[in-house]
Structures are given as C-alpha cells and as structure tokens.
C-alpha cells in the first residue's frame, strides 16, 4: 500500500471555484475507482491558496495504470480538466510509505495540520522512527498519519494531525517543553520544517 499527497497551489481568488469543481465534477467522475480519497483539505494558515489531497493506492503499478485510465475518460478530459487547469499555479506530489498505520479521526469538525519535515540526506527514516515514538502521549493521540517519502520529494517526513480545538495546537507550539526536549536530540537530523493548518472540504472523507 502506498499513499500519495498532492499539493496544489491555486491562483489568488480561485479556491472557491476549485473546491466547487472538485466536489461537483471531479469526485462524481472518479469516485474511488482511480485511487481512494482519504482527505481533501484547503490551507487556511501557512500554505494559503493551496489544497491538500491524500490518496491511497494498492501499489505503484496500480496507481500508474489507473491514472492512465482516468485520463482517457471523456468526462475527465472535457468537463473537468479544461475548467480546473487555469485555476492552478503549481502541482506537487509526494509518494509516501506509512511509518505507523493510518488512524482516521473518530469525529468530524477537525482542523488539520500538515507538517512537512525535510531531513538530512538519508536520515528521514531515522527521524520518522523517533517521531513515531512520541514527543508525548497527546502528540500520538492527535496524529492521523506519519510517512516517509520515496518519490516526488526525497528525504522528507510527512506528519498530519487532527485537532478538534485549534487552540490546542497553538498551545503546543514548537516552543513547548516537550518539543524542545525532542528536538534537542533527533532535531539534529532536520533541515527544515513547513507547517500548514487546513480545513476539510465538504467532500473530504476525513473531516
């Protein structure tokens, strides 16, 4: 099983129309026949004017075959792509291997944090293993996914968390003592951390 994170940066002002097309056109056309949609979020803080799509595939060959089949669909080529392409400025994908089993949130109404951690060359698996062990119990409870990348962008750890109360996330900033202790050790493996808070779209399975 492989997971795919797709991040699209949109033109300023294009978010509402992009989300409408995704919900009303793209999802009815493709369903889960060309990869299983797990989460679909739009950035509110951090990666503003961006959307995050989390997909799951049986394996890489299946993904490639299904993507080719999707691109042959008349409805996809005529009803969706011509309308959505002018709205997008950049498309980035990350193919990822799960470090811990996915833990979808039990409740709806979450704010999500998508954290991308670029590590020193070859050190992402080591850092991910340390991160999976915790900085603390509440960190583990809020984690819904933790991965290392193997294509798209290498040497990265992707961490997605869900918060019922966004203020809880803000209280647990990187200045928190738990993080300070954690980063004083494995933090030496890290080159850069990007973080975005994102809101589930209406059609997102994970809300």
BELZI-V985794 format. One line per field, one symbol per residue. ss: DSSP state (A for helix, B for strand, O for the rest). A space follows every 10 residues. Layout:
ss->???
This chain:
ss->OBBBBBBBBB OOOOAAAAAA AAAAAAAAAA OOOOOBBBBB BBBBBOOOOB BBBBBBBOOA AAAAAAAAAA AAOAAAAAAA AAAAAAABBB BBBBBBBBOO OOOOOOOOOO BBBBBBBBBO OOOAAAAAAA AAOOOOAAAA AABBBBBBBB BOOOOBBBBB BBBOOAAAAA AOOOOOAAAA AAAOOAAAAB BBBBBBBBBB OOOOOOO
